[in-house]
Amino acid sequence: MAGKPDFTEQEWEQLRKGATGAGLLVAVSDRGFFDTFKEASSLAKHLAGARDDASQLVRDLASERPGGFGLTDSPPEVEAETVAALGAAVETLRSKAPDELDAYRVFVLQLAEAVGKAAGGGDQPEAGAIAKIKAALD
């Protein structure tokens, strides 16, 4: 099992940014003021719940504060940076911890889907964002 100590600082940031970005990408895909609070709460709850995951990698990721993005990042920036981070994370896991790749994929997808459902979602923009996340994780 791999955890945070097994990765460089840059690799860890890509893993973290990919996960956080997946939730944020879904949230910004269909913006609504009150929806944002529900989605942020859902992201936090999902991370808290993942602290007991079987995967050490997922536990380590869930134990950190979400990050990698600023308040001024535009939706296109969030999308581009998330897709790039997820691609880099997948490559890192393939080379350094292939046994953790599936756990990472499941964690990221469940996080994105939880955020999408938080505000009664499931509409086209959110489904499109989740499709982009799935493609980046392949």
N, C-alpha and C positions, 0 to 999 in steps of 0.2 A: 504494500500500500504506500502510495506516495502522498506527501503533504507539503506544506509550504517550504520547509527546509530543503526540499529536493529541487527547487527551482531558483533561478536567478531572480533578482528583483524585477527585471524587465519582463521575464516570462510570467512571474506571478501577477504583475500589473495587467498583462494581457488577459490572463485567466479571469481575474477579478473584473476588469472592465467589460469583458464579453458577457459575463453573467449580469452585472448591474445594467449594462447597456441594453440587454434583451428586455428587461422589465421596463426600462425607460423608453425604449423604442416603441413598445406597445402603448405605453401611456401617452406619448406625444403623437401617436398616429391619429387619434381622435380626441382632440383637446376639449375639455370642459372644465370650468373652474372647480365645481364640486367633485367631479369625477377624479380630479388630480389627487385630492385628499384620500379618497377611497382607494385609489391605485397605489399611492405611497404607503398606506396602511397595509395593503395586501402584500406589497413587496417586503415590508418589514416582518410581517407575520410569516411569510414563506421562508425568509432567511432564519428567523428564530426557530421554526420547526425543523429546518435542515441541520441544526446543530447536533442532532442525534442521529444523523444519517450513518449508514454502514460504511460509507466511503470517508476515509480520512481527509482526502482532498476537499470533498463537499463540506465536511465539518469545518475545515480551516477557512474555506471561502465564506461560509455562512457566519462565522464568528467575527468577521471584519465588517467595518462600516462600509456601506455602499459608496462607491466613488468612481472617479475617472471622468466625470463630466461636471461642467459648471452650469450655473443658472442661465448664462447667456448663450449656451449652445443651442443652435437652431435644430429643428427636426432633421433637415438634411445632414447636418454635421453629426448628430446622434446616430443616424442610420449608417453613414459611411464609416464612422469610427467603431461602431458596434460590429458591423460586418467584418471589418478588418481585424478587430480584436478576436472575434470568434474564429476566424480563419487561422490566425496565428496561434491561438490556444489549441485548436485541433491538431495543428502540426507539431506543436510542442508536446502535447500528450501522446501523439503517435510515436514520437521518437524517445521520449523520456519515461512515460508512464502509460503504456497502451492499456493496461488493466484498469485505468481510471477514466478512459475516454467515454465509455458508455454511461458511467455515473455522472460525468460532467454534462453530457448531452441531455440526459434525463433531468438533471437539476435545472439547467438553463431553460429547457422547454416547459417544465412545470412552473417555473417562476414566471415566464412570459404568459403562460395560459392563465395563471392565477391573477395576474395583473389585468389581463384582458377581461376576465369575468367579474372583476371587483365592482365595476360600476354598471352592471347589467350589460356588459359588452358582448362581443361576439359578432360585431358588425363587420362590414367589408374592410374598412381601414385596419382594424385590429387583426383580422384574418390575414390580410396582406402582410402586415408586419411579422406575424408568426411564421408565415411561409418564407419570408426572407431569412428569419432566424434559422429555420430548419435547413434551408439551402446552405447557409454559412457553416452549419454544423456537420454537413456531409463531407 
